[in-house]
Amino acid sequence: MVVQPHGPVGNVTDLQAMVDYLLLARQRVRAMMEKGMSLASIRKDFHMNEYKRWDREAHLSVMAATIYRELRGEGPEITPVVEKRLRGTIAKIAEEGRYLTVTSESGQQLSLRISNATDIEGIPDRSHLKVGMRFTAVYEEQKERNETLEIKVAP
């Protein structure tokens, strides 16, 4: 039995499939680097079409950039994180409530990611989020996405 940090419990065959996935990803990024492609081009063109059912495509450009830095001998990317507060309305919901487009009280559009670690109050879980709901949130403003720490849905 293999217990992954994300996804279902698996077996040794599943673990080998994950190793194969990561090796293929490294080979792809290395080949693109050998062609002289820029990081921006690699992030744009990188794909894992053989594993379409495995992952959301939103992760692929981040994975490509991580492999790129690793192959260049660079350390992890250090990005500043700023904690912010927001009061607004849900404008759009994607992937069963995992990604929200929201409009703040000042009219600013913002993307938020709701993870399993997000503290949700006012509804049972993110699957109950609906367009038009009003809320307050505490989130971390990051380079790739805004990670929601806490969201309180108004009654």
C-alpha positions in Angstrom: 0.0 0.0 0.0 1.2 3.5 -0.9 -0.3 6.6 0.8 0.3 9.7 -1.3 0.1 13.2 0.0 -2.7 13.9 -2.6 -4.9 11.4 -4.4 -6.1 7.9 -3.6 -4.2 5.2 -1.7 -2.3 3.1 -4.2 0.0 0.2 -4.6 3.5 -0.4 -6.0 2.2 -0.3 -9.6 0.7 3.2 -8.9 4.0 4.3 -7.4 5.9 3.1 -10.5 3.4 5.0 -12.7 4.1 8.2 -10.7 7.9 7.7 -11.1 7.4 7.2 -14.9 5.3 10.4 -15.0 8.0 12.4 -13.3 10.8 10.9 -15.4 8.8 11.8 -18.6 8.3 15.3 -17.4 12.0 15.7 -16.7 12.9 14.3 -20.1 10.4 16.8 -21.8 11.8 19.8 -20.0 15.4 18.7 -20.6 14.7 18.3 -24.4 13.1 21.8 -24.5 16.1 23.3 -22.7 18.5 21.6 -25.2 16.6 23.2 -28.0 17.4 26.6 -26.4 13.8 27.4 -25.4 13.2 30.1 -22.8 11.5 29.3 -19.5 8.4 31.2 -20.7 8.2 29.1 -23.9 8.8 25.9 -21.9 6.0 26.8 -19.5 3.7 27.5 -22.4 4.5 24.4 -24.5 4.9 21.8 -21.7 2.3 19.1 -21.7 1.7 15.7 -20.2 -1.0 14.5 -22.7 -0.4 10.9 -21.9 -1.6 11.6 -18.4 -4.6 13.9 -19.1 -6.7 12.1 -16.5 -4.1 12.5 -13.7 -3.8 16.2 -13.2 -5.3 19.5 -13.7 -3.5 21.4 -16.5 -3.1 24.4 -14.1 -0.2 22.5 -12.4 1.8 21.8 -15.5 3.5 25.2 -16.0 4.5 25.3 -12.4 5.9 21.7 -12.6 7.8 22.7 -15.8 9.3 25.7 -14.1 10.3 23.6 -11.0 12.1 21.0 -13.2 13.7 23.8 -15.2 15.2 25.3 -12.1 16.3 21.9 -10.8 18.1 21.0 -14.1 19.9 24.3 -14.1 21.1 23.6 -10.5 19.0 26.5 -9.1 17.3 26.2 -5.7 13.6 26.5 -5.2 11.9 29.7 -6.2 11.5 32.0 -3.2 8.4 34.2 -3.7 7.1 36.7 -1.2 3.7 35.9 0.3 1.4 38.7 1.5 -1.6 37.9 3.6 -4.7 39.9 2.6 -8.3 40.2 3.5 -11.2 40.5 1.1 -15.0 41.1 1.2 -16.8 40.3 -2.0 -19.1 38.2 -4.2 -18.5 34.9 -6.0 -18.6 35.6 -9.8 -17.5 32.2 -11.2 -16.7 28.7 -9.9 -14.5 26.1 -11.5 -13.5 22.5 -10.6 -16.1 21.8 -7.9 -15.3 25.0 -6.0 -11.5 24.6 -6.2 -11.1 27.8 -8.1 -13.2 31.0 -7.7 -13.3 34.2 -9.6 -14.6 36.8 -7.2 -15.5 40.5 -7.3 -14.4 42.6 -4.3 -16.5 45.4 -2.9 -14.4 47.9 -4.8 -15.1 46.1 -8.1 -11.7 44.3 -8.5 -11.8 40.8 -10.0 -9.6 38.3 -8.3 -8.9 34.6 -8.6 -8.8 32.5 -5.4 -7.9 28.8 -4.9 -9.8 26.9 -2.3 -7.9 23.8 -1.0 -8.6 21.1 1.4 -6.7 23.2 4.0 -9.0 26.2 3.6 -11.0 26.9 6.7 -14.6 27.2 5.4 -17.4 28.7 7.6 -21.1 29.1 6.8 -21.4 26.1 4.5 -20.4 22.4 4.9 -17.7 22.4 2.2 -16.6 24.0 -1.1 -19.1 22.0 -3.1 -21.8 24.3 -1.6 -20.3 27.5 -3.0 -22.6 29.3 -5.4 -22.3 32.2 -7.8 -23.6 35.3 -6.1 -22.7 34.3 -2.6 -21.2 37.1 -0.5 -18.2 36.2 1.7 -15.2 37.5 3.5 -11.8 35.8 3.0 -8.2 35.8 4.3 -5.8 34.7 1.5 -2.2 34.7 0.6 -1.3 36.7 -2.4 1.3 34.6 -4.3 3.0 34.7 -7.7 1.1 31.8 -9.3 -2.2 31.9 -7.5 -4.0 33.4 -4.4 -4.2 30.6 -1.8 -7.3 31.0 0.4 -6.7 30.4 4.1 -10.1 31.2 5.4 -13.5 31.9 3.8 -16.7 32.9 5.6 -19.9 32.7 3.6 -22.5 35.3 4.6 -25.9 33.8 5.6 
